[in-house]
Amino acid sequence: MRTLIRNRSVFRHFCPITTRWSDNDAYGHVNNVVYYSWFDTAVNQFLSANQALDIEHGAVIGLVIETQCNYFSSFAFPDPVSVGISVSRLGNSSVRYEVAIFRANDELAAAQGHFVHVYVDRVSRRPVPIPARMRELLQSIQGEPHDDKR
């Protein structure tokens, strides 16, 4: 099966990211592990900027339980990056984000995948319902579920 490359219009929120010299690997392009860092940065920037997540002191925290990425074209320093996110599934204690990495203002993703958070009590690490304020925010970027394969 072939993965369908997503268009920028699919995503509800964008986070600009600046590549760093240290992002390049021995092959002269941004290393794949950096893409996962960009996923994490975009999601947590969105939640923090909208006061839905207190990373340092909140009683509820999000743990990443699954992530996946397909790569279509590479980046290298100093390429400008824009990370698009939308929510494709919102459960009781979990959320699945669809994430795509775009070069500058390109319409098609250079890489795309998903990122799943399960919200847990900071102390017990047991799943808890997504707090109402966060759920409301997540619903604001909810899109259609994605079928990536054809």
N, C-alpha and C positions, 0 to 999 in steps of 0.2 A: 504494500500500500504506500502511496505517496502522500506526504504531508502537505497540506494546503498552506501557502504563505498568507498570513493575515495582513489586511490593510489597516492603516492608521485609524480609519473611521470606526473600527470595531471597539476601540478603547475609549474609556470615559475620563481618564486622568493621565497626565503626563508629568514626568519628573526629568528635568535636564540633568545630565551628569557630565562632568569633565573627565576625559581620560587623563591618566597620569603616565609619565615616562616609565614608571615601574610596572605598569599594567602589561607592557610588551614582554613576550617571552623570547626564548632563544631563536624561534622561527620568525620573529619580526612582526608578530601580531598579538592582539590581546589574548591572553590565556583564557581557556574555557572557565576556569574557576572564578574569574573576575565577573563573568556574566551572572553567575549565581549571587555574587555580592551585589551587583546592580539590581537584581530582582528584590533582594532583601532590603536594600536601601530605598527603593521606590515605594514599596509597600509600607515600610515603617515611617518614611518621611510623610506619606499621605496621612497615616493614622495620627502621628505626633503633631503635624502642622494643624490638624483639625481637632486637637485636644481630645481625641478618643482613646489615647493610649498614654499612660504615664509609665515610661520604660523603667525608670529608677525606683518608683515608690508604689505603683499601682498594685492592688490586690490580685488583679487578673493579668496574666501575661500570655502571649502567643508563642507556641512552640512550633517550629517547622517540622512536619512529619513526612512531607513528600515534596519533591521538586523534580522538574524535568525540563530539558531544553533541547531544541533542534536548532542547528546552525546552518545558515544559508549563504552568508558572506561574512568576511572577517573585518575587524576593526584594527586600527593601530593608532598609537599616539601621533598626532594630537586630534584625532577625529572627534567631532562633537557627537554626543549620544543623547537620545531621548527615550525614556522607558515609559511605555504605555501599560496601564493596568485597568482591568475591569474584574468584576466578580461574576463568576459563572455558577457558583453554587454556594448557598448560604444555609448552613444547617443550624442545629441547636447550639453546638459548641465549636463548630469548625466552619472554615470558609476556604473556598478554592478561588484563587486569583488567576486569571489569564494574564500573562505578561509577555510583552514583546519589546525588543530592542530595535530602535530605528536610528539610522544615520541622519543627523541634522533634520531636514524636512522631507526625507524620502517617504513615499506613500506605502511601500512594502517593507515588512519586517526583515531585518538582517538575521535575527534570531528570535525564537518565540518558545514559550513553554508555559508551565504552570507552577504554582507555589501554594501549598496548603498549610494553613495555620490551624492548630487546635488550641482553644483558649482554656487555660488551666488556672487553678488557684496557685498563687506564687509560692506558698509554703508547702501545701500537700502535693502539688503537681497533679492533682486529679482534675478531670474535665469539669468545666462549669459553663452555664449558658453564657452566650455572648452578651455583654452588657448592653442595655437598651440604647444608650448614646452611640455606641460603636455599631450596633446593628442598623440603626437609622443611617449612619454615615455610609456603611457598606452597601445598603440598599440604593443609595444615591449614585453608585457607580456600577450597579448590577446590569448586566447585559444578557444576551441570549447564551445558553450553553453552546459550547463549540464542539463541532465534529471535525477533528483535525485530519482525518484520513479520507482518501478517495481511491 
